[in-house]
Amino acid sequence: MLHDVTSVECCGDGCRSLVRFDDGVEGVVDVTQLVQLSGVFRALRDSSFFAQANVHPELGVVCWPNGADIDSDVLYGFVTR
């Protein structure tokens, strides 16, 4: 089952964010445990850039201004494991 992200908030320490989903599930995700911070994700090393995470209004995924995004299914799997 697919779940869209409804909100994302930077936790202020490293690459961690509180992510909420359309079914009410929420949890803290450490992005470094999901992706290597290289290529398009390299910019996430900068905490001020990381804090610009938002939810793509049409896709329901967490994304950043440079086009990097993390699929909601990957995030949901991390939170519910």
Summary of the structure (lengths in Angstrom):
residues: 81
radius of gyration: 11.5
end to end distance: 14.9
largest distance: 33.1
contacts: 223
relative contact order: 0.25
helix: 28%
strand: 28%
